[in-house]
Amino acid sequence: MSNMDWAEKYRPQHLDEILGNAAAVKQMALWAQTWTSDSAPLLLIGKPGIGKTSAALALARDMNWEVLELNASDARTKAVIERIAGNSASTASLFGASRKMVIIDEADNLEGNADRGGARAIADLLKTAKQPVLLIANDAYGVSDSIRRICETVQFRSITSSTLAKRMKEICVLEHVSCSDEALSEIAGSAAGDMRSAVNMLFGSAAGRDSLSADGVSTAQKDERATIFDLVAAVSTGTSDERLMKLSRECEEKPDYVVQWVEEAVSQIPDRRRRIRAYRRVSKADVYLGRTMTRQYYTLWRYATALMTIGVASEEESAGFRPRVMPPSRWKRMATAKKQKTVRRTLSAALAEGYSIPDIQVQSEYIDLLSRVAEADPEAFCERHNLDADQLTVLLHDKARAAAAFKAVQKAAKEREIKVKKAAAAKKAEARKKADLEEALRKAEEAAAVRPAELEPVPVVEEEKPVEKKPAATQATLDFF
């Protein structure tokens, strides 16, 4: 059995190895294969541990793209993003890769002093990038609106327990560990769709063993914690007092958080008298919570917990009613109010910038007048100030009309963009045609200028006749004797 972290050792290397999200993988592959400089960035959304980062890295590997990754451990200020990611998104790879992909992880966590200006810098980067950009986030609504509107969203979903169990069984075979189906099912159920958590629990359970049973998993895996759903459901199902207190201790949420969920469950009791008595228990628990915070005496928490669980359970159990466990409705109302405040603030900022008027003055003096201007021609007003449907609704007081005007503005903008692209393409084609014609003319001129050299007659070389050697003349000799 290997001592290397199994989650990293068995991380998918290619897109076809990503489990449980076939539609998301197909969408990513199509985006990469058809990517151009005009393509929208990709935004991967989904809970942690289901393969978003692995899919991004696998995509880059399959496409032979270089990767530059920025995550929460990096300082993601405006200056850093413009210097690092900005340069990478506009320049080609230096290592022979066909493209360079910028991956910005935890895009929904751009907050605090460390990331000051980061969201705006990323939005500017996405508009000017000449290389593929991919963002990863756990919560879609945690991503800035200015970023989310630019991106193409890819939704990753939790992996089913059967898929988790099948993958863990393959890992056990590769690691030569015998693991029972009951053990794999228990791990898969505890992981709740999180592949990374499942593999880590399997690694921890199988450490130092050649075989693993369900009993071994229950003793070796990490400490289980009760959820808020478990606790509130137990309040309504006739659970014993001891079990309720045990669940309240195991629940990771604080009592001041739990009491709001219990209050939502109490509001669903059909019998009015029982509902009133249950509310009294919740009210008394809230008093103890207030004294806890005032006196910093946290022993009072146990009394508050007992009142909101055991006290409320006595009323709900006898009513024979099981409420729907759901987040407090007040949260939704508060979220809606917060969104409206944000919309009004951003609307005031946009109008203040357009008319060079302070934000406060726009809100206090000019908002009614500007509403009338917007009602006269919603589309022109929306386009001029670059407003979204929610901001336009504040001015028109008509959600349907605002949505129609915003849709018309988007359609017109898209048509203009298509015309610009077509004109650019036609201009590029004309320039290419002209360049090809000039090249053809140049080659023709070069061909006409070159003439075949006339063949010069080769001079005939007469063979030299061999010179006959004449015998040397005999010299006369004088006979002196």
C-alpha positions in Angstrom: 0.0 0.0 0.0 1.4 3.4 -1.0 2.0 6.1 1.6 1.4 8.9 -1.0 -1.8 10.9 -0.6 -4.4 9.0 -2.6 -6.5 12.0 -3.4 -3.5 13.5 -5.3 -2.1 10.1 -6.5 -5.4 9.2 -8.2 -6.4 12.7 -9.4 -7.9 12.5 -12.9 -5.4 13.3 -15.6 -7.8 13.6 -18.5 -11.3 14.8 -19.0 -12.6 11.4 -19.7 -11.5 10.3 -16.2 -13.8 12.9 -14.5 -16.7 11.1 -12.8 -20.3 12.1 -12.3 -20.4 15.3 -14.4 -20.6 14.2 -18.0 -22.6 17.2 -19.2 -20.2 19.7 -17.5 -17.2 17.8 -19.0 -18.7 17.9 -22.5 -19.4 21.6 -22.2 -15.8 22.3 -21.1 -14.4 20.3 -24.0 -16.6 22.0 -26.6 -15.6 25.4 -25.2 -11.9 24.6 -25.5 -12.1 23.1 -28.9 -14.0 26.1 -30.3 -12.1 28.7 -28.3 -11.3 32.0 -29.9 -10.2 35.4 -28.5 -13.9 36.4 -28.6 -15.0 33.4 -26.5 -16.5 34.0 -23.0 -14.4 32.9 -20.0 -15.6 29.7 -18.3 -16.9 29.7 -14.7 -17.1 26.4 -12.9 -19.6 26.3 -10.1 -20.2 23.5 -7.5 -19.5 22.3 -4.0 -15.9 21.5 -2.9 -14.4 18.1 -3.7 -16.4 17.2 -6.8 -13.7 17.7 -9.4 -13.8 21.3 -10.6 -10.1 22.0 -10.2 -9.2 18.5 -11.5 -11.3 19.0 -14.6 -9.7 22.4 -15.3 -6.2 20.9 -15.1 -7.2 17.9 -17.1 -8.7 20.2 -19.8 -5.4 22.1 -20.1 -3.5 18.8 -20.3 -5.7 17.4 -23.0 -5.4 20.6 -25.0 -1.7 20.9 -24.5 -2.2 24.3 -22.8 0.2 25.9 -20.4 -1.4 26.7 -17.0 -1.1 29.7 -14.7 -3.1 29.2 -11.5 -4.1 31.8 -8.9 -5.8 30.6 -5.7 -6.8 31.9 -2.3 -3.3 31.4 -0.9 -2.0 34.0 -3.4 -2.4 37.8 -2.8 -4.9 38.7 -5.4 -4.9 42.5 -5.3 -5.5 44.6 -8.4 -1.7 45.1 -8.9 -0.9 41.4 -8.6 -3.6 40.3 -11.0 -2.7 42.9 -13.6 1.0 42.1 -13.4 0.7 38.3 -13.4 -2.6 37.1 -14.8 -3.0 40.2 -17.0 0.3 39.6 -18.8 -0.3 35.8 -19.0 -3.7 36.3 -20.5 -2.4 38.6 -23.3 0.9 36.8 -24.2 1.6 33.5 -25.8 3.3 30.5 -24.0 7.1 30.5 -23.8 7.3 26.7 -23.5 5.9 25.6 -26.9 2.3 25.1 -25.7 -0.5 26.0 -28.1 -2.1 28.3 -25.6 -1.8 29.5 -22.0 -4.8 29.1 -19.7 -5.3 31.3 -16.6 -7.1 29.5 -13.8 -8.5 31.7 -11.0 -9.6 29.4 -8.1 -12.0 30.5 -5.4 -13.3 33.4 -7.4 -16.2 33.7 -4.9 -13.7 34.5 -2.1 -12.3 37.8 -3.3 -12.8 39.8 -0.2 -10.8 41.5 2.6 -7.8 43.8 2.4 -5.6 41.1 0.8 -7.8 41.0 -2.3 -8.6 44.7 -2.5 -9.5 45.6 -6.1 -9.2 42.0 -7.2 -12.7 41.6 -8.4 -12.6 44.7 -10.6 -9.2 43.7 -11.9 -10.5 40.2 -12.9 -13.5 41.8 -14.6 -11.2 44.0 -16.7 -8.9 41.0 -17.4 -11.8 39.0 -18.7 -12.8 41.7 -21.2 -9.3 42.0 -22.7 -7.9 38.5 -22.4 -6.3 37.0 -25.5 -5.8 33.6 -23.9 -8.3 31.2 -22.3 -9.4 32.2 -18.7 -11.2 29.8 -16.4 -12.7 30.7 -13.0 -13.7 28.3 -10.2 -16.1 29.0 -7.4 -18.1 27.1 -4.8 -21.0 29.6 -4.7 -22.3 31.3 -7.9 -23.8 34.2 -5.9 -20.5 34.8 -4.1 -19.0 35.8 -7.5 -19.2 39.5 -8.3 -22.0 40.4 -10.7 -19.5 42.1 -13.0 -17.6 38.8 -13.4 -20.6 36.4 -13.5 -22.3 38.3 -16.4 -19.2 38.0 -18.6 -18.7 34.2 -18.1 -20.2 31.1 -19.4 -21.3 29.0 -16.4 -20.6 25.3 -16.0 -22.5 23.6 -13.2 -20.8 20.7 -11.4 -23.0 18.5 -9.2 -22.4 16.1 -6.3 -21.2 12.7 -7.3 -23.6 9.8 -6.5 -22.8 7.3 -3.8 -22.7 4.4 -6.3 -20.1 6.3 -8.4 -18.0 7.0 -5.3 -18.1 3.4 -4.2 -17.1 2.2 -7.7 -14.1 4.5 -7.8 -13.0 3.6 -4.3 -13.2 -0.1 -5.2 -10.9 0.6 -8.2 -8.4 2.3 -5.9 -8.5 -0.6 -3.4 -7.6 -3.0 -6.2 -4.7 -0.8 -7.3 -3.5 -0.5 -3.7 -4.0 -4.3 -3.0 -6.4 -3.6 -0.2 -9.4 -5.9 0.3 -12.4 -3.7 1.2 -15.9 -4.9 1.8 -18.9 -3.5 -0.1 -20.4 -2.4 3.2 -17.3 -0.4 4.1 -17.3 1.3 0.7 -21.0 2.1 1.0 -20.5 3.6 4.5 -17.7 5.8 3.3 -19.6 6.9 0.2 -22.6 7.8 2.3 -20.5 9.8 4.7 -18.8 11.7 1.9 -22.1 13.2 0.7 -21.0 13.5 -2.9 -17.5 14.7 -2.2 -14.9 12.6 -4.0 -11.9 14.1 -2.3 -13.4 13.5 1.1 -14.3 9.9 0.2 -10.8 9.1 -1.0 -9.3 10.7 2.1 -11.5 8.7 4.4 -10.6 5.6 2.5 -6.9 6.3 2.8 -7.3 7.0 6.5 -9.3 3.9 7.2 -7.0 1.6 5.2 -3.7 3.0 6.5 -1.6 0.1 7.7 -4.1 -2.6 6.7 -4.5 -5.2 4.0 -8.3 -5.5 4.5 -11.0 -3.1 5.5 -14.5 -3.9 6.9 -17.4 -1.7 7.9 -16.4 -1.9 11.6 -12.9 -0.7 10.6 -14.4 2.3 8.8 -16.5 3.4 11.7 -13.5 3.5 14.0 -11.0 4.9 11.6 -12.8 7.6 9.8 -12.9 11.2 11.0 -15.3 12.2 13.8 -18.9 12.5 12.5 -20.8 15.6 13.3 -24.6 16.1 13.3 -26.0 18.6 10.9 -28.6 21.3 11.7 -31.1 19.2 9.6 -30.5 16.2 11.8 -31.2 18.2 15.0 -34.3 20.1 13.8 -35.8 16.9 12.3 -35.1 15.1 15.6 -37.0 17.8 17.5 -40.1 16.9 15.5 -40.0 13.1 15.5 -40.4 12.2 19.2 -36.7 11.7 19.8 -35.7 11.0 23.4 -34.4 13.9 25.6 -30.9 12.3 25.9 -30.7 11.9 22.1 -31.7 15.5 21.5 -29.1 16.8 23.9 -26.5 14.5 22.3 -27.3 15.8 18.8 -27.2 19.4 20.0 -23.7 18.8 21.3 -22.6 17.1 18.1 -24.1 19.9 15.9 -21.4 22.3 14.7 -23.8 25.3 14.7 -24.1 27.6 17.7 -27.3 27.8 19.7 -28.1 31.3 18.5 -28.1 29.9 15.0 -30.0 26.7 15.9 -32.8 28.7 17.5 -33.7 30.4 14.2 -34.1 27.1 12.5 -36.3 25.8 15.3 -38.4 28.9 15.2 -39.0 28.3 11.5 -40.2 24.7 12.3 -42.4 26.0 15.1 -44.1 28.4 12.6 -45.5 25.4 10.7 -47.3 23.8 13.7 -51.0 23.8 12.6 -52.5 23.9 16.1 -52.6 27.5 17.2 -52.4 26.8 21.0 -49.5 24.4 20.6 -47.7 26.8 18.3 -48.1 29.6 21.0 -46.7 27.3 23.7 -43.7 26.3 21.5 -43.0 30.0 20.7 -42.9 30.6 24.5 -40.2 28.0 24.8 -38.2 29.6 21.9 -38.7 33.0 23.4 -37.3 31.8 26.8 -34.4 30.2 25.0 -33.7 33.5 23.3 -33.7 35.2 26.7 -31.0 32.9 27.9 -29.0 33.4 24.8 -29.1 37.2 25.3 -27.9 36.8 28.9 -25.1 34.5 27.7 -23.8 37.3 25.4 -24.4 40.1 28.0 -22.7 38.3 30.9 -20.3 36.2 28.9 -21.5 33.2 31.0 -21.7 30.4 28.4 -23.1 27.8 30.9 -26.5 29.4 30.2 -26.2 27.9 26.7 -27.2 24.5 28.0 -30.5 25.9 29.4 -31.2 27.7 26.1 -30.5 24.5 24.2 -32.7 22.4 26.4 -35.6 24.9 26.0 -35.4 25.1 22.2 -35.0 21.3 21.7 -36.7 19.4 24.5 -39.2 22.1 25.3 -40.3 22.5 21.7 -40.2 18.8 21.0 -42.9 18.2 23.7 -45.3 20.4 21.8 -44.5 19.2 18.3 -44.5 15.5 19.2 -47.9 15.7 20.8 -49.3 17.6 17.8 -48.5 14.6 15.5 -47.0 17.0 12.9 -43.6 16.8 11.1 -42.6 20.2 9.8 -40.5 20.8 6.7 -36.9 21.4 7.8 -35.8 24.6 5.9 -33.7 27.7 6.5 -35.4 30.6 8.3 -37.7 32.6 6.0 -36.4 35.8 7.6 -33.0 35.0 6.0 -34.6 35.1 2.6 -36.3 38.4 3.4 -33.1 39.8 4.7 -31.2 38.6 1.6 -33.8 40.3 -0.6 -33.6 43.5 1.3 -29.8 43.4 1.1 -30.0 42.8 -2.6 -32.3 45.8 -3.0 -29.9 48.0 -1.1 -27.0 46.8 -3.3 -29.0 47.4 -6.4 -30.0 50.9 -5.3 -26.4 51.7 -4.3 -24.9 50.5 -7.6 -27.7 52.4 -9.5 -26.9 55.6 -7.7 -23.2 55.1 -8.5 -23.9 54.5 -12.2 -26.2 57.6 -12.5 -23.8 59.7 -10.4 -20.9 58.8 -12.8 -23.1 59.5 -15.9 -24.3 62.9 -14.8 -21.3 63.9 -12.6 -23.5 64.2 -9.5 -22.7 62.9 -6.0 -24.3 59.6 -5.1 -26.2 61.0 -2.1 -27.6 63.8 -4.1 -28.8 61.4 -6.8 -30.7 59.4 -4.1 -32.2 62.4 -2.3 -33.0 64.8 -5.1 -32.8 63.4 -8.6 -34.0 59.8 -8.4 -37.7 60.7 -9.2 -36.8 62.9 -12.1 -34.5 60.3 -13.6 -37.3 57.7 -13.2 -39.4 59.8 -15.5 -36.6 60.1 -18.0 -36.2 56.3 -17.9 -39.9 55.8 -18.4 -39.9 57.9 -21.6 -37.3 55.6 -23.3 -36.2 52.7 -21.1 -34.0 51.1 -23.7 -32.0 54.2 -24.5 -31.6 55.0 -20.8 -30.5 51.5 -20.0 -27.9 51.5 -22.8 -26.6 54.9 -21.9 -25.9 54.1 -18.3 -25.1 50.4 -18.8 -27.8 49.3 -16.3 -29.0 45.7 -15.6 -32.7 44.6 -15.3 -32.8 44.9 -11.5 -31.5 48.5 -11.6 -33.9 49.4 -14.3 -36.8 47.9 -12.3 -36.0 50.4 -9.4 -36.6 53.3 -11.9 -39.6 51.9 -13.8 -41.3 50.1 -10.9 -42.3 47.5 -13.5 -40.2 44.3 -13.5 -41.6 42.9 -16.8 -41.1 46.1 -18.7 -37.6 46.5 -17.3 -36.7 42.9 -18.2 -38.0 43.5 -21.8 -36.0 46.7 -22.2 -32.9 45.1 -20.9 -33.3 42.1 -23.2 -33.8 44.4 -26.2 -30.6 46.3 -25.3 -28.7 43.1 -25.0 -30.1 41.9 -28.4 -29.1 45.2 -30.1 -25.6 45.0 -28.5 -25.2 41.5 -29.7 -26.3 42.4 -33.3 -23.8 45.3 -33.3 -21.1 43.0 -32.1 -21.9 40.5 -34.8 -21.8 43.3 -37.4 -18.4 44.5 -36.1 -17.1 41.0 -36.2 -18.4 40.4 -39.8 -16.9 43.8 -40.9 -13.6 42.9 -39.3 -13.6 39.4 -40.9 -14.5 40.9 -44.3 -11.7 43.5 -44.0 -9.3 40.8 -43.0 -10.4 38.6 -45.9 -10.0 41.6 -48.3 -6.6 42.3 -46.9 -5.6 38.7 -47.3 -7.0 38.6 -50.9 -5.0 41.8 -51.7 -1.9 40.3 -50.2 -2.3 37.1 -52.2 -2.8 39.1 -55.4 0.3 41.2 -54.8 2.3 38.1 -54.1 1.1 36.5 -57.3 2.0 39.6 -59.3 5.4 39.7 -57.7 6.1 36.1 -58.6 4.9 36.7 -62.2 7.2 39.7 -62.5 10.1 37.7 -61.2 9.4 34.9 -63.6 9.2 37.3 -66.6 12.5 39.0 -65.6 14.4 35.7 -65.6 15.4 34.7 -69.3 17.1 31.4 -70.1 20.7 32.1 -71.0 21.6 31.5 -74.6 23.8 28.6 -75.2 27.3 29.8 -76.5 28.9 27.6 -79.2 31.6 25.5 -77.8 34.9 26.1 -79.7 36.2 23.1 -81.6 39.6 22.3 -80.4 41.7 20.9 -83.2 43.8 18.0 -82.3 47.4 18.7 -82.3 49.4 16.6 -84.8 52.2 14.8 -83.2 55.5 16.5 -84.1 57.8 14.2 -85.9 61.2 14.3 -84.4 63.8 14.7 -87.0 67.2 13.0 -86.5 69.9 15.3 -85.3 72.4 16.4 -88.0 75.6 14.5 -88.0 78.4 16.8 -87.2 81.4 16.6 -89.5 84.5 15.5 -87.7 88.0 16.4 -88.6 90.4 13.5 -88.9 93.7 14.9 -87.7 95.3 11.6 -88.0 
